[in-house]
């Protein structure tokens, strides 16, 4: 099982902050494709070059591997400081 | 010695400076940066803001940024405090204090830490804006392309 998190504007656009996915193994890109297939209305928000991804709480790119036990977070560009 | 603190409580700049300099006899230089909530952003009056973050990742990200700064400059103390949650105009959001034997390293490291934080640390601002008619609305603050450009100068 993997844990998927969404933050800030993206969380509001998707109407969900967290979900769990059974039996997934692949990359960030293929995870994104699975999510967009499951929730087609997410595609316009999730499939966007501006969206950042972290795997196990470290910034990652779309080729990063994702396997059971991982935590993957999707979020808009950060605006702290 | 690093102190990294992500918290809801207000930030006391004098206390943070005192913590940086406590029994620090080795360093002759201390550079600090304080960021606070402005009353105007992107053409609108701002009444306050709320900061969301990614609790599991925030401190980890700040620690990695400070560790990279230590790899570039000879630093003594680093104190990095960032607030989350609701804030008022003029509240301090972030404090960075860096000491070093000499000023060049302290200035550079302080700026480097902020440039990395602005583009990598998982914080998001949501501000309350006041319209001319008196109505209030909330909006997510947009990331600035200039912040990314600032980061690139460090190579």
gemmi code that builds the backbone of each chain (N, CA, C; Angstrom):
import gemmi

chains = {
    "A": [
        ("UNK", (0.832, -1.200, 0.000), (0.000, 0.000, 0.000), (0.868, 1.252, 0.000)),
        ("UNK", (0.471, 2.264, -0.785), (1.179, 3.538, -0.717), (0.220, 4.625, -0.225)),
        ("UNK", (0.813, 5.630, 0.389), (0.034, 6.749, 0.928), (0.272, 7.949, 0.011)),
        ("UNK", (-0.812, 8.591, -0.429), (-0.693, 9.743, -1.319), (-1.302, 10.961, -0.632)),
        ("UNK", (-0.545, 12.064, -0.617), (-0.999, 13.288, 0.059), (-1.085, 14.441, -0.931)),
        ("UNK", (-2.024, 15.355, -0.678), (-2.169, 16.569, -1.493), (-2.205, 17.764, -0.556)),
        ("UNK", (-1.566, 18.859, -0.976), (-1.518, 20.032, -0.102), (-2.009, 21.316, -0.782)),
        ("UNK", (-2.378, 22.254, 0.071), (-2.691, 23.637, -0.303), (-3.762, 23.711, -1.405)),
        ("UNK", (-3.508, 24.535, -2.428), (-4.530, 24.746, -3.459), (-4.931, 23.431, -4.124)),
        ("UNK", (-3.948, 22.566, -4.359), (-4.235, 21.289, -5.013), (-5.202, 20.447, -4.176)),
        ("UNK", (-5.001, 20.432, -2.868), (-5.891, 19.681, -1.968), (-7.328, 20.193, -2.115)),
        ("UNK", (-7.459, 21.515, -2.204), (-8.805, 22.087, -2.352), (-9.408, 21.780, -3.719)),
        ("UNK", (-8.571, 21.849, -4.768), (-9.081, 21.579, -6.119), (-9.551, 20.135, -6.252)),
        ("UNK", (-8.803, 19.210, -5.632), (-9.162, 17.792, -5.744), (-10.238, 17.401, -4.744)),
        ("UNK", (-10.384, 18.217, -3.706), (-11.362, 17.904, -2.668), (-10.937, 16.712, -1.827)),
        ("UNK", (-9.625, 16.482, -1.735), (-9.118, 15.348, -0.953), (-7.691, 15.651, -0.489)),
        ("UNK", (-7.387, 15.288, 0.739), (-6.043, 15.548, 1.269), (-5.173, 14.309, 1.314)),
        ("UNK", (-5.813, 13.144, 1.338), (-5.033, 11.921, 1.509), (-5.794, 10.727, 0.953)),
        ("UNK", (-5.062, 9.823, 0.325), (-5.686, 8.562, -0.071), (-4.661, 7.438, 0.007)),
        ("UNK", (-5.141, 6.214, 0.026), (-4.256, 5.052, 0.057), (-4.540, 4.196, -1.157)),
        ("UNK", (-3.467, 3.661, -1.708), (-3.593, 2.866, -2.928), (-2.954, 1.504, -2.685)),
        ("UNK", (-3.750, 0.434, -2.951), (-3.226, -0.932, -2.773), (-2.490, -1.354, -4.040)),
        ("UNK", (-1.516, -2.196, -3.862), (-0.854, -2.862, -4.987), (-0.359, -1.918, -6.079)),
        ("UNK", (0.288, -0.853, -5.701), (0.879, -0.011, -6.742), (2.384, -0.143, -6.707)),
        ("UNK", (2.967, -0.226, -7.885), (4.421, -0.207, -8.010), (4.718, 0.430, -9.360)),
        ("UNK", (5.578, 1.422, -9.386), (5.879, 2.101, -10.648), (6.680, 3.356, -10.393)),
        ("UNK", (6.320, 4.431, -11.107), (7.016, 5.701, -10.930), (5.985, 6.770, -10.558)),
        ("UNK", (6.493, 7.960, -10.247), (5.597, 9.079, -9.960), (4.686, 9.316, -11.164)),
        ("UNK", (5.258, 9.224, -12.368), (4.472, 9.474, -13.585), (3.349, 8.447, -13.730)),
        ("UNK", (3.680, 7.181, -13.497), (2.628, 6.160, -13.662), (1.600, 6.243, -12.535)),
        ("UNK", (2.031, 6.696, -11.359), (1.082, 6.899, -10.256), (0.081, 7.996, -10.636)),
        ("UNK", (0.627, 9.062, -11.206), (-0.210, 10.178, -11.630), (-1.238, 9.694, -12.671)),
        ("UNK", (-0.799, 8.840, -13.586), (-1.698, 8.311, -14.619), (-2.807, 7.455, -13.993)),
        ("UNK", (-2.440, 6.653, -13.009), (-3.430, 5.812, -12.323), (-4.478, 6.685, -11.624)),
        ("UNK", (-4.009, 7.733, -10.963), (-4.930, 8.624, -10.241), (-5.862, 9.351, -11.204)),
        ("UNK", (-5.308, 9.794, -12.338), (-6.127, 10.533, -13.312), (-7.150, 9.618, -13.992)),
        ("UNK", (-6.824, 8.337, -14.072), (-7.765, 7.385, -14.642), (-8.908, 7.118, -13.653)),
        ("UNK", (-8.517, 7.044, -12.388), (-9.502, 6.776, -11.339), (-10.405, 7.992, -11.099)),
        ("UNK", (-9.807, 9.163, -11.180), (-10.556, 10.417, -10.957), (-10.303, 11.349, -12.157)),
        ("UNK", (-11.014, 11.167, -13.267), (-10.740, 11.952, -14.485), (-10.795, 13.465, -14.262)),
        ("UNK", (-11.615, 13.897, -13.313), (-11.734, 15.341, -13.059), (-10.474, 15.927, -12.421)),
        ("UNK", (-9.540, 15.073, -12.000), (-8.291, 15.555, -11.386), (-7.245, 15.935, -12.424)),
        ("UNK", (-7.417, 15.415, -13.645), (-6.343, 15.540, -14.630), (-5.882, 16.983, -14.836)),
        ("UNK", (-6.831, 17.906, -14.983), (-6.439, 19.300, -15.267), (-5.616, 19.911, -14.135)),
        ("UNK", (-5.790, 19.406, -12.910), (-5.049, 19.961, -11.775), (-3.745, 19.202, -11.500)),
        ("UNK", (-3.810, 17.872, -11.632), (-2.679, 17.020, -11.257), (-1.644, 16.909, -12.373)),
        ("UNK", (-2.131, 16.849, -13.622), (-1.239, 16.665, -14.766), (-0.789, 18.050, -15.243)),
        ("UNK", (0.017, 18.708, -14.403), (0.404, 20.101, -14.638), (1.888, 20.213, -14.280)),
        ("UNK", (2.681, 20.794, -15.193), (4.138, 20.881, -14.972), (4.511, 21.655, -13.713)),
        ("UNK", (3.615, 22.526, -13.258), (3.936, 23.327, -12.075), (3.865, 22.506, -10.781)),
        ("UNK", (3.128, 21.399, -10.816), (2.949, 20.589, -9.595), (4.255, 19.896, -9.191)),
        ("UNK", (4.600, 20.027, -7.905), (5.822, 19.407, -7.374), (5.454, 18.101, -6.684)),
        ("UNK", (6.447, 17.212, -6.592), (6.223, 15.905, -5.982), (7.327, 15.597, -4.985)),
        ("UNK", (6.955, 14.989, -3.878), (7.947, 14.484, -2.921), (7.659, 13.004, -2.702)),
        ("UNK", (8.726, 12.206, -2.699), (8.596, 10.784, -2.364), (9.314, 10.583, -1.037)),
        ("UNK", (8.590, 10.032, -0.085), (9.117, 9.861, 1.279), (9.730, 11.166, 1.813)),
        ("UNK", (9.015, 12.249, 1.552), (9.323, 13.567, 2.113), (10.588, 14.205, 1.554)),
        ("UNK", (10.977, 13.750, 0.351), (12.073, 14.430, -0.347), (11.623, 14.745, -1.758)),
        ("UNK", (11.966, 15.953, -2.249), (11.554, 16.350, -3.592), (12.031, 15.311, -4.602)),
        ("UNK", (11.158, 15.002, -5.554), (11.483, 13.959, -6.529), (10.978, 14.389, -7.902)),
        ("UNK", (11.493, 13.749, -8.963), (10.951, 14.064, -10.290), (10.023, 12.937, -10.735)),
        ("UNK", (9.464, 13.101, -11.928), (8.408, 12.165, -12.328), (8.935, 10.763, -12.650)),
        ("UNK", (10.254, 10.623, -12.777), (10.821, 9.289, -13.017), (11.108, 8.526, -11.723)),
        ("UNK", (10.945, 9.175, -10.584), (11.274, 8.529, -9.309), (10.420, 7.284, -9.092)),
        ("UNK", (11.033, 6.251, -8.526), (10.334, 4.987, -8.276), (9.421, 5.108, -7.062)),
        ("UNK", (8.284, 4.432, -7.147), (7.319, 4.396, -6.039), (6.933, 2.940, -5.805)),
        ("UNK", (7.073, 2.486, -4.550), (6.742, 1.093, -4.235), (6.002, 1.024, -2.906)),
        ("UNK", (5.557, -0.166, -2.558), (4.779, -0.365, -1.325), (5.494, 0.258, -0.126)),
        ("UNK", (4.720, 0.923, 0.721), (5.278, 1.534, 1.926), (5.692, 2.983, 1.728)),
        ("UNK", (5.715, 3.455, 0.471), (6.147, 4.830, 0.204), (5.036, 5.844, 0.476)),
        ("UNK", (5.463, 7.060, 0.751), (4.541, 8.190, 0.915), (4.851, 9.171, -0.214)),
        ("UNK", (3.838, 9.474, -1.018), (4.036, 10.391, -2.149), (3.144, 11.606, -1.948)),
        ("UNK", (3.739, 12.800, -2.065), (2.959, 14.025, -1.884), (3.004, 14.856, -3.159)),
        ("UNK", (1.857, 15.406, -3.541), (1.744, 16.314, -4.681), (1.349, 17.676, -4.134)),
        ("UNK", (2.012, 18.725, -4.622), (1.661, 20.061, -4.123), (2.061, 21.164, -5.113)),
        ("UNK", (1.445, 22.338, -4.981), (1.797, 23.464, -5.835), (3.160, 24.031, -5.439)),
        ("UNK", (3.745, 24.916, -6.266), (5.002, 25.561, -5.885), (4.873, 26.169, -4.483)),
        ("UNK", (5.950, 26.092, -3.718), (5.897, 26.521, -2.313), (5.984, 28.055, -2.198)),
        ("UNK", (5.409, 28.578, -1.119), (5.352, 30.032, -0.950), (5.620, 30.442, 0.502)),
        ("UNK", (6.587, 29.777, 1.145), (6.897, 30.145, 2.525), (7.858, 31.313, 2.607)),
        ("UNK", (8.364, 31.544, 3.790), (9.360, 32.593, 4.026), (8.772, 33.964, 4.220)),
    ],
    "B": [
        ("UNK", (26.220, 24.099, 15.528), (25.024, 23.829, 16.332), (23.803, 24.445, 15.636)),
        ("UNK", (22.834, 23.602, 15.330), (21.655, 24.098, 14.612), (20.422, 24.044, 15.499)),
        ("UNK", (19.599, 25.074, 15.356), (18.288, 25.043, 15.991), (17.276, 25.282, 14.875)),
        ("UNK", (16.408, 24.278, 14.650), (15.384, 24.393, 13.610), (14.051, 24.269, 14.333)),
        ("UNK", (13.184, 25.242, 14.142), (11.931, 25.237, 14.888), (10.788, 25.666, 13.961)),
        ("UNK", (9.801, 24.794, 13.807), (8.602, 25.117, 13.023), (7.466, 25.133, 14.018)),
        ("UNK", (6.801, 26.279, 14.161), (5.826, 26.374, 15.250), (4.729, 27.402, 14.972)),
        ("UNK", (3.644, 27.274, 15.751), (2.525, 28.217, 15.623), (2.735, 29.458, 16.473)),
        ("UNK", (3.468, 29.324, 17.564), (3.631, 30.438, 18.509), (4.340, 31.620, 17.863)),
        ("UNK", (4.018, 32.846, 18.305), (4.690, 34.028, 17.769), (6.209, 33.931, 17.909)),
        ("UNK", (6.865, 34.719, 17.062), (8.320, 34.672, 16.982), (8.889, 35.890, 17.716)),
        ("UNK", (9.809, 35.641, 18.633), (10.427, 36.724, 19.407), (11.850, 36.918, 18.885)),
        ("UNK", (12.021, 37.932, 18.049), (13.304, 38.130, 17.366), (14.443, 38.354, 18.363)),
        ("UNK", (14.207, 39.127, 19.420), (15.264, 39.386, 20.412), (15.702, 38.084, 21.078)),
        ("UNK", (14.730, 37.220, 21.397), (15.066, 35.940, 22.047), (15.825, 35.031, 21.083)),
        ("UNK", (15.447, 35.071, 19.800), (16.140, 34.227, 18.816), (17.577, 34.701, 18.617)),
        ("UNK", (17.774, 36.015, 18.591), (19.143, 36.547, 18.474), (19.957, 36.162, 19.708)),
        ("UNK", (19.342, 36.268, 20.876), (20.037, 35.909, 22.117), (20.455, 34.437, 22.087)),
        ("UNK", (19.583, 33.581, 21.547), (19.902, 32.151, 21.475), (21.098, 31.900, 20.559)),
        ("UNK", (21.162, 32.651, 19.466), (22.275, 32.492, 18.524), (23.594, 32.882, 19.190)),
        ("UNK", (23.561, 33.932, 19.962), (24.805, 34.479, 20.518), (25.156, 33.934, 21.903)),
        ("UNK", (24.282, 33.128, 22.492), (24.506, 32.570, 23.825), (25.863, 31.865, 23.905)),
        ("UNK", (26.760, 32.399, 24.720), (28.083, 31.792, 24.938), (28.824, 31.501, 23.632)),
        ("UNK", (28.597, 32.318, 22.630), (29.292, 32.119, 21.353), (30.476, 33.074, 21.278)),
        ("UNK", (31.632, 32.587, 21.674), (32.815, 33.466, 21.694), (33.696, 33.251, 20.470)),
        ("UNK", (33.348, 32.265, 19.647), (34.218, 31.928, 18.512), (33.959, 32.782, 17.272)),
        ("UNK", (32.720, 33.290, 17.144), (32.340, 33.959, 15.905), (32.208, 35.465, 16.083)),
        ("UNK", (32.830, 36.191, 15.165), (32.741, 37.649, 15.221), (31.605, 38.210, 14.401)),
        ("UNK", (30.929, 37.366, 13.630), (29.885, 37.865, 12.730), (28.580, 37.108, 12.927)),
        ("UNK", (27.492, 37.849, 12.902), (26.157, 37.245, 12.913), (25.319, 37.980, 11.881)),
        ("UNK", (24.754, 37.250, 10.913), (23.828, 37.850, 9.947), (22.456, 37.266, 10.216)),
        ("UNK", (21.440, 38.142, 10.129), (20.081, 37.691, 10.395), (19.145, 38.167, 9.293)),
        ("UNK", (18.088, 37.382, 9.073), (17.016, 37.819, 8.189), (15.707, 37.569, 8.903)),
        ("UNK", (14.808, 38.531, 8.821), (13.471, 38.364, 9.385), (12.460, 38.675, 8.287)),
        ("UNK", (11.554, 37.749, 8.023), (10.484, 37.988, 7.051), (9.189, 38.192, 7.805)),
        ("UNK", (8.374, 39.181, 7.377), (7.111, 39.405, 8.076), (5.946, 39.574, 7.101)),
        ("UNK", (4.739, 39.589, 7.647), (3.516, 39.645, 6.832), (3.284, 41.079, 6.368)),
        ("UNK", (3.214, 41.266, 5.046), (2.976, 42.602, 4.481), (1.482, 42.903, 4.428)),
        ("UNK", (1.147, 44.194, 4.348), (-0.271, 44.557, 4.291), (-0.771, 44.723, 2.860)),
        ("UNK", (0.111, 44.411, 1.883), (-0.280, 44.604, 0.493), (0.436, 43.560, -0.355)),
        ("UNK", (-0.284, 42.871, -1.225), (0.353, 41.887, -2.098), (-0.452, 41.739, -3.379)),
        ("UNK", (0.258, 41.710, -4.513), (-0.365, 41.485, -5.822), (-1.601, 42.372, -6.023)),
        ("UNK", (-1.477, 43.645, -5.667), (-2.538, 44.609, -5.954), (-3.681, 44.664, -4.967)),
        ("UNK", (-3.578, 43.928, -3.849), (-4.688, 43.926, -2.900), (-4.215, 44.177, -1.473)),
        ("UNK", (-5.113, 44.793, -0.679), (-4.849, 44.969, 0.745), (-4.990, 43.613, 1.428)),
        ("UNK", (-4.004, 43.280, 2.256), (-4.006, 41.984, 2.928), (-4.360, 42.178, 4.402)),
        ("UNK", (-5.324, 41.381, 4.883), (-5.754, 41.507, 6.272), (-5.103, 40.496, 7.209)),
        ("UNK", (-4.474, 39.480, 6.645), (-3.842, 38.442, 7.448), (-3.570, 37.242, 6.579)),
        ("UNK", (-2.875, 36.257, 7.127), (-2.675, 35.053, 6.332), (-2.553, 33.823, 7.204)),
        ("UNK", (-2.698, 32.675, 6.554), (-2.536, 31.399, 7.242), (-1.501, 30.606, 6.472)),
        ("UNK", (-0.604, 29.963, 7.195), (0.438, 29.178, 6.552), (0.193, 27.698, 6.754)),
        ("UNK", (0.033, 26.997, 5.621), (-0.102, 25.537, 5.669), (1.278, 24.939, 5.414)),
        ("UNK", (1.551, 23.754, 5.979), (2.813, 23.086, 5.662), (2.619, 21.580, 5.622)),
        ("UNK", (3.687, 20.858, 5.327), (3.667, 19.396, 5.214), (4.471, 18.893, 6.402)),
        ("UNK", (3.775, 18.621, 7.515), (4.471, 18.386, 8.775), (5.618, 17.374, 8.706)),
        ("UNK", (5.405, 16.249, 7.990), (6.464, 15.238, 7.944), (7.716, 15.700, 7.223)),
        ("UNK", (7.549, 16.625, 6.286), (8.668, 16.994, 5.412), (9.333, 18.314, 5.786)),
        ("UNK", (8.593, 19.210, 6.421), (9.093, 20.573, 6.627), (10.439, 20.622, 7.338)),
        ("UNK", (10.508, 19.989, 8.510), (11.748, 20.087, 9.282), (12.904, 19.383, 8.562)),
        ("UNK", (12.572, 18.261, 7.925), (13.573, 17.512, 7.163), (14.176, 18.384, 6.055)),
        ("UNK", (13.303, 19.107, 5.371), (13.724, 19.976, 4.283), (14.606, 21.114, 4.801)),
        ("UNK", (14.206, 21.714, 5.922), (14.997, 22.818, 6.485), (16.364, 22.309, 6.949)),
        ("UNK", (16.378, 21.121, 7.550), (17.668, 20.548, 7.997), (18.610, 20.308, 6.825)),
        ("UNK", (18.058, 19.827, 5.721), (18.894, 19.556, 4.544), (19.466, 20.861, 3.982)),
        ("UNK", (18.665, 21.923, 3.984), (19.121, 23.218, 3.478), (20.258, 23.752, 4.359)),
        ("UNK", (20.087, 23.652, 5.670), (21.119, 24.139, 6.594), (22.398, 23.302, 6.451)),
        ("UNK", (22.233, 21.988, 6.283), (23.411, 21.124, 6.113), (24.177, 21.522, 4.846)),
        ("UNK", (23.460, 21.847, 3.771), (24.129, 22.268, 2.535), (24.843, 23.603, 2.732)),
        ("UNK", (24.242, 24.514, 3.506), (24.895, 25.806, 3.794), (26.198, 25.555, 4.556)),
        ("UNK", (26.166, 24.614, 5.483), (27.386, 24.285, 6.244), (28.477, 23.698, 5.359)),
        ("UNK", (28.054, 23.034, 4.291), (29.034, 22.482, 3.358), (29.718, 23.557, 2.528)),
        ("UNK", (29.094, 24.736, 2.454), (29.637, 25.810, 1.611), (30.423, 26.848, 2.379)),
        ("UNK", (30.062, 27.087, 3.630), (30.720, 28.140, 4.409), (31.045, 27.639, 5.820)),
        ("UNK", (32.078, 28.217, 6.445), (32.405, 27.834, 7.823), (31.454, 28.534, 8.786)),
        ("UNK", (30.431, 27.824, 9.232), (29.414, 28.450, 10.069), (29.507, 27.967, 11.511)),
        ("UNK", (29.185, 28.847, 12.421), (29.133, 28.483, 13.834), (27.726, 28.046, 14.180)),
        ("UNK", (26.877, 29.014, 14.521), (25.491, 28.719, 14.891), (24.561, 28.976, 13.717)),
        ("UNK", (23.521, 28.159, 13.624), (22.437, 28.444, 12.683), (21.125, 28.273, 13.441)),
        ("UNK", (20.303, 29.295, 13.391), (19.008, 29.263, 14.053), (17.948, 29.621, 13.015)),
        ("UNK", (17.061, 28.663, 12.732), (16.050, 28.861, 11.693), (14.674, 28.560, 12.282)),
        ("UNK", (13.835, 29.593, 12.349), (12.506, 29.448, 12.946), (11.464, 29.866, 11.905)),
        ("UNK", (10.444, 29.045, 11.719), (9.389, 29.384, 10.753), (8.035, 29.158, 11.409)),
        ("UNK", (7.179, 30.150, 11.319), (5.831, 29.986, 11.877), (4.894, 29.335, 10.876)),
        ("UNK", (3.877, 28.636, 11.414), (2.784, 28.101, 10.603), (1.474, 28.474, 11.294)),
        ("UNK", (0.347, 28.310, 10.577), (-0.949, 28.649, 11.159), (-1.328, 30.090, 10.873)),
        ("UNK", (-2.346, 30.591, 11.589), (-2.843, 31.947, 11.311), (-1.897, 33.034, 11.801)),
        ("UNK", (-1.789, 34.120, 11.026), (-0.920, 35.239, 11.376), (-1.563, 36.574, 11.011)),
        ("UNK", (-1.136, 37.609, 11.704), (-1.639, 38.963, 11.438), (-0.604, 39.740, 10.629)),
        ("UNK", (-1.065, 40.834, 10.026), (-0.147, 41.734, 9.332), (0.911, 42.213, 10.325)),
        ("UNK", (2.151, 42.272, 9.852), (3.302, 42.726, 10.638), (3.905, 41.633, 11.535)),
        ("UNK", (3.240, 40.473, 11.649), (3.835, 39.362, 12.410), (5.085, 38.865, 11.679)),
        ("UNK", (6.079, 38.439, 12.445), (7.243, 37.805, 11.840), (6.884, 36.376, 11.442)),
        ("UNK", (7.254, 35.992, 10.217), (6.984, 34.627, 9.727), (8.215, 33.751, 9.880)),
        ("UNK", (9.366, 34.322, 9.542), (10.588, 33.511, 9.507), (11.767, 34.286, 10.091)),
        ("UNK", (12.630, 33.552, 10.779), (13.866, 34.128, 11.319), (15.016, 33.207, 10.930)),
        ("UNK", (16.060, 33.795, 10.354), (17.299, 33.036, 10.100), (18.434, 33.798, 10.748)),
        ("UNK", (19.178, 33.144, 11.605), (20.362, 33.753, 12.218), (21.541, 32.829, 12.003)),
        ("UNK", (22.638, 33.391, 11.499), (23.814, 32.589, 11.139), (25.062, 33.261, 11.687)),
        ("UNK", (25.934, 32.511, 12.334), (27.195, 33.103, 12.791), (28.376, 32.450, 12.090)),
        ("UNK", (29.443, 33.224, 12.009), (30.673, 32.750, 11.372), (31.815, 33.605, 11.904)),
        ("UNK", (33.059, 33.161, 11.768), (34.171, 34.020, 12.215), (34.154, 35.377, 11.505)),
        ("UNK", (33.762, 35.405, 10.213), (33.792, 36.658, 9.446), (32.479, 36.904, 8.708)),
        ("UNK", (32.237, 38.172, 8.362), (30.913, 38.560, 7.856), (30.538, 37.969, 6.506)),
        ("UNK", (31.525, 37.804, 5.592), (31.163, 37.368, 4.233), (30.394, 36.041, 4.261)),
        ("UNK", (30.896, 35.095, 5.034), (30.248, 33.780, 5.106), (28.866, 33.896, 5.750)),
        ("UNK", (28.750, 34.736, 6.775), (27.468, 34.886, 7.475), (26.416, 35.486, 6.542)),
        ("UNK", (26.787, 36.568, 5.836), (25.845, 37.187, 4.888), (25.418, 36.184, 3.817)),
        ("UNK", (26.401, 35.531, 3.209), (26.112, 34.623, 2.099), (25.233, 33.459, 2.566)),
        ("UNK", (25.571, 32.859, 3.697), (24.819, 31.685, 4.165), (23.385, 32.060, 4.513)),
        ("UNK", (23.185, 33.224, 5.085), (21.851, 33.687, 5.456), (20.987, 33.828, 4.196)),
        ("UNK", (21.562, 34.422, 3.169), (20.827, 34.613, 1.919), (20.567, 33.273, 1.220)),
        ("UNK", (21.573, 32.413, 1.238), (21.444, 31.086, 0.618), (20.319, 30.286, 1.276)),
        ("UNK", (20.283, 30.294, 2.593), (19.251, 29.543, 3.324), (17.861, 30.066, 2.948)),
        ("UNK", (17.701, 31.377, 2.887), (16.394, 31.931, 2.510), (16.037, 31.616, 1.056)),
        ("UNK", (17.024, 31.695, 0.156), (16.740, 31.411, -1.261), (16.297, 29.963, -1.449)),
        ("UNK", (16.932, 29.041, -0.733), (16.532, 27.632, -0.815), (15.159, 27.429, -0.165)),
        ("UNK", (14.966, 28.025, 1.007), (13.688, 27.874, 1.733), (12.511, 28.336, 0.867)),
        ("UNK", (12.701, 29.472, 0.197), (11.634, 30.064, -0.627), (11.192, 29.163, -1.765)),
        ("UNK", (12.072, 28.298, -2.250), (11.748, 27.488, -3.420), (11.574, 25.997, -3.106)),
        ("UNK", (11.970, 25.553, -1.901), (11.944, 24.111, -1.613), (11.159, 23.699, -0.383)),
        ("UNK", (11.147, 24.536, 0.657), (10.520, 24.100, 1.913), (8.999, 24.108, 1.739)),
        ("UNK", (8.326, 23.015, 2.158), (6.893, 22.874, 1.870), (5.971, 23.705, 2.777)),
        ("UNK", (5.928, 24.999, 2.469), (5.004, 25.937, 3.133), (4.151, 26.587, 2.044)),
        ("UNK", (2.898, 26.864, 2.370), (2.015, 27.568, 1.419), (1.224, 28.634, 2.165)),
        ("UNK", (1.250, 29.849, 1.604), (0.525, 30.967, 2.223), (-0.860, 31.119, 1.598)),
        ("UNK", (-1.825, 31.321, 2.475), (-3.183, 31.643, 2.032), (-3.526, 32.965, 2.697)),
        ("UNK", (-3.784, 33.996, 1.882), (-4.004, 35.314, 2.479), (-5.462, 35.747, 2.385)),
        ("UNK", (-5.838, 36.574, 3.347), (-7.170, 37.169, 3.348), (-7.016, 38.563, 2.743)),
        ("UNK", (-7.699, 38.807, 1.609), (-7.584, 40.125, 0.973), (-8.887, 40.898, 1.133)),
        ("UNK", (-8.728, 42.215, 1.256), (-9.896, 43.091, 1.401), (-10.137, 43.821, 0.092)),
        ("UNK", (-11.336, 43.672, -0.446), (-11.718, 44.375, -1.664), (-12.125, 45.807, -1.320)),
        ("UNK", (-12.134, 46.673, -2.362), (-12.490, 48.080, -2.147), (-13.887, 48.216, -1.546)),
        ("UNK", (-14.782, 47.300, -1.911), (-16.168, 47.362, -1.412), (-16.274, 46.915, 0.045)),
        ("UNK", (-15.176, 46.438, 0.593), (-15.191, 46.007, 1.986), (-15.275, 44.505, 2.161)),
        ("UNK", (-15.597, 43.798, 1.063), (-15.703, 42.341, 1.159), (-14.321, 41.710, 1.348)),
        ("UNK", (-14.283, 40.599, 2.072), (-13.028, 39.879, 2.266), (-13.084, 38.555, 1.529)),
        ("UNK", (-11.946, 38.160, 0.962), (-11.889, 36.822, 0.386), (-10.513, 36.232, 0.610)),
        ("UNK", (-10.447, 34.903, 0.530), (-9.169, 34.230, 0.733), (-8.609, 33.770, -0.603)),
        ("UNK", (-7.291, 33.824, -0.724), (-6.655, 33.307, -1.947), (-5.277, 32.748, -1.617)),
        ("UNK", (-4.859, 31.747, -2.399), (-3.517, 31.186, -2.240), (-2.516, 32.148, -2.851)),
        ("UNK", (-1.421, 32.362, -2.184), (-0.373, 33.234, -2.714), (0.346, 32.495, -3.849)),
        ("UNK", (0.604, 33.206, -4.951), (1.283, 32.610, -6.105), (2.793, 32.614, -5.881)),
        ("UNK", (3.456, 31.553, -6.314), (4.923, 31.514, -6.263), (5.461, 32.537, -7.260)),
        ("UNK", (6.628, 33.105, -6.954), (7.210, 34.124, -7.832), (8.368, 33.533, -8.628)),
        ("UNK", (8.361, 33.810, -9.928), (9.444, 33.307, -10.788), (10.787, 33.875, -10.334)),
        ("UNK", (10.778, 35.097, -9.760), (12.033, 35.721, -9.325), (12.692, 34.928, -8.201)),
        ("UNK", (11.899, 34.199, -7.404), (12.491, 33.380, -6.341), (13.316, 32.235, -6.926)),
        ("UNK", (12.800, 31.657, -8.010), (13.529, 30.574, -8.684), (14.829, 31.120, -9.282)),
        ("UNK", (14.757, 32.321, -9.849), (15.940, 32.942, -10.453), (17.008, 33.227, -9.392)),
        ("UNK", (16.567, 33.652, -8.212), (17.503, 33.917, -7.112), (18.262, 32.647, -6.736)),
        ("UNK", (17.552, 31.531, -6.747), (18.169, 30.261, -6.356), (19.263, 29.865, -7.346)),
        ("UNK", (18.990, 30.126, -8.618), (19.913, 29.663, -9.655), (21.279, 30.327, -9.580)),
        ("UNK", (21.358, 31.496, -8.961), (22.665, 32.168, -8.897), (23.666, 31.414, -8.015)),
        ("UNK", (23.163, 30.492, -7.167), (24.076, 29.724, -6.300), (24.685, 28.523, -7.016)),
        ("UNK", (24.195, 28.208, -8.235), (24.772, 27.116, -9.024), (24.429, 25.748, -8.503)),
    ],
}
model = gemmi.Model(1)
for chain_id, residues in chains.items():
    chain = gemmi.Chain(chain_id)
    for i, (resn, *xyz) in enumerate(residues, 1):
        res = gemmi.Residue()
        res.name, res.seqid = resn, gemmi.SeqId(i, " ")
        for name, pos in zip(("N", "CA", "C"), xyz):
            atom = gemmi.Atom()
            atom.name, atom.element = name, gemmi.Element(name[0])
            atom.pos, atom.b_iso = gemmi.Position(*pos), 0.0
            res.add_atom(atom)
        chain.add_residue(res)
    model.add_chain(chain)
structure = gemmi.Structure()
structure.add_model(model)
structure.setup_entities()
